Amino acid sequence: MKQIKQFCGQIAEHPLFTRVIITLIVFNALLAGLATYSIFANAEWIYIADLILICIFSIEIVIRLLGAKSFGAFFKDFWNVFDFIIVLLSLVLVGSHYITVLRIVRVLRVLRAISIIPSLRKIVNALLLTIPSMGTIMLLLGLFFYVYGVIGTTLFHSIAPEYFGTLHDSLLTLFQVITLESWASGVMRPILAEDPSSWWYFVTFILFGAFVIVNLFVGVIVNNVEEANREETPSPTDVKLAEVQKELAEIKTLLKKRDE
C-alpha cells in the first residue's frame, strides 16, 4: 500500500500529469461549447467523449487522493474539495434524464482549470482574501449610493422619471453612471438641459464614486494578490533560513552518531 501511495504521489506531482489534465479540461470546454449548438446537442460522439472524460477525471482524483499524505490532508485543501465535488456530481448524474443539469455540470468541469493552473489559483485566492475587506467598502459604497439615490429622486423625479422616478430607479441609474457607460450623453445631458445646476450632482458622484471608492476595491485586490504571491512564493530569506535549518538538523544527526 505504501508503494502504491508513493507511486500515486509521484504521478500527481509530475508536470506531465498536470499538462494532460489541463489539456483535457480545455477539450471538455470545447465539448461544452459545441453542445450548445442544436446540430451537436444530441451527437453520440459528444456523449461518448464526455463519458471518457468523466472516467479520466475520476481516475485523476483517485490518484491525487491516494498520493496525498492522508485523506484529511487532501480534503483540507479547498481546491481539492472543489475538484472532488465536481467530479462526484459528474459521476452521480451519468445517464440522468436531466439534460440541462448534465450540461451545467459539464460546464462546471471547465472551472477545474482554476484549481490546476497555479496563476489562476493565485488570483482566485487573492479575491477570496478580499472578502473581509470588501464588506467595509461595500457598506461605504451602499451608504454613498443611498444618499445620492435619495437626493437624485428628490431633485430629478419630475425632470427624468425614467431615471429618477423612484428610489430603486435612481439606484439603478447610479449604477449605470458609476460604470461610466453613456452616463453623460444618456443620463446627464437631458437633465442638464432642464436643470443647468444639476452638473454638481453627477460630477461629485463620479469623482467620489468611480474615482475614489471603486479604486479602493482595486487597491485591496492588488494588495491581496501580492500577499497571495508571497504566501505561495517564499522569499530568498525564507529559502536561506530553510537551508540553514536543514544543515543544523544534519549536524545534530552527525553529533548523535558520533556520541553513540
Long-range contacts (C-beta under 8 A, 24 or more apart in sequence): 4-66, 5-66, 5-67, 8-63, 8-64, 8-66, 8-67, 9-66, 9-67, 9-68, 10-67, 11-63, 11-67, 12-63, 12-64, 12-67, 12-68, 13-67, 17-60, 17-63, 18-116, 21-57, 21-60, 21-116, 22-113, 22-116, 22-117, 24-53, 24-56, 24-57, 25-109, 25-110, 25-112, 25-113, 25-116, 26-113, 27-53, 28-53, 28-106, 28-109, 28-110, 29-110, 29-113, 31-106, 32-103, 32-106, 32-107, 32-109, 32-110, 35-103, 35-106, 36-103, 50-106, 51-94, 53-109, 54-87, 54-90, 54-91, 54-94, 57-87, 57-90, 57-109, 57-112, 58-87, 58-90, 58-91, 60-87, 61-87, 79-114, 79-115, 79-121, 80-115, 82-111, 82-112, 82-115, 83-112, 83-115, 86-111, 86-112, 118-232, 122-225, 122-228, 122-229, 122-232, 123-225, 123-228, 125-228, 126-221, 126-224, 126-225, 126-227, 126-228, 127-221, 127-224, 129-224, 129-227, 129-228, 130-217, 130-220, 130-221, 130-224, 133-220, 133-224, 134-217, 134-220, 137-213, 137-216, 137-217, 137-220, 140-213, 140-216, 141-209, 141-213, 144-208, 144-209, 144-213, 145-171, 145-174, 145-175, 145-209, 146-171, 148-174, 148-201, 148-205, 148-209, 149-174, 151-201, 152-201, 155-195, 155-198, 155-201, 156-191, 156-195, 156-198, 159-191, 159-194, 159-195, 160-187, 160-190, 160-191, 160-194, 163-187, 163-191, 174-205, 174-209, 177-202, 177-205, 177-206, 177-209, 178-205, 178-206, 178-209, 178-210, 178-214, 180-206, 180-210
